[in-house]
Amino acid sequence: MVETLGEAWNLSWRIHMRCLDDGMQGLKHKRECHYRAELDMATLVTTRGRDFPIARIAERLRCPRCGCRRVCVMFKPPTNHGINAEAVPRGWYGR
């Protein structure tokens, strides 16, 4: 089971986010955001650390378009179950 960013990075997982802003501000209604993006795993690992739990990523994100903190995070494991060669530490030979 993958629990940290480092594990997800090693297994070449991809992470997508979607803004959940529904446009409601009190009694006023504005246009819904609908922003979607794929997050850069290298940046996440660099800024949060390899041991950061993937279950907590959504609480640390904010929509870049509208600033809403309510975002949905979706994880996409690779279909080929490959290993990210850039992320494997030197000296690791399948031990």
Residue, then its C-alpha position, 0 to 999 in steps of 0.5 A: m500500500v502506498e502511503t507517502l509521496g516518496e513511495a508514489w514517486n518511486l512507483s511513477w504515480r500521477i496526481h490530479m487536483r480539481c477545484l470544488d468551488d461551487g460559486m456560493q458566497g453567502l447569499k450571492h452566487k458567482r461562476e463555478c471554478h472547475y479548475r483541473a490540473e495534474l500536479d508535478m510529483a517532483t515539485l511535491v516531493t521537493t516541497r513536502g518531503r518524501d515522507f509526507p502522507i499522500a492522504r494529507i495532500a488535499e488539505r495543503l492545496r489551494c486552487p490557483r485560479c480562485g483561491c478556494r481551499r476545497v479541492c479534490v485530489m485523485f491518484k492515478p497509479p501507473t498501468n504498467h507498474g513501472i518504477n521511476a528510474e530517476a527516483v530510485p536511490r543510487g546503489w539500489y539493485g532490487r534488494 
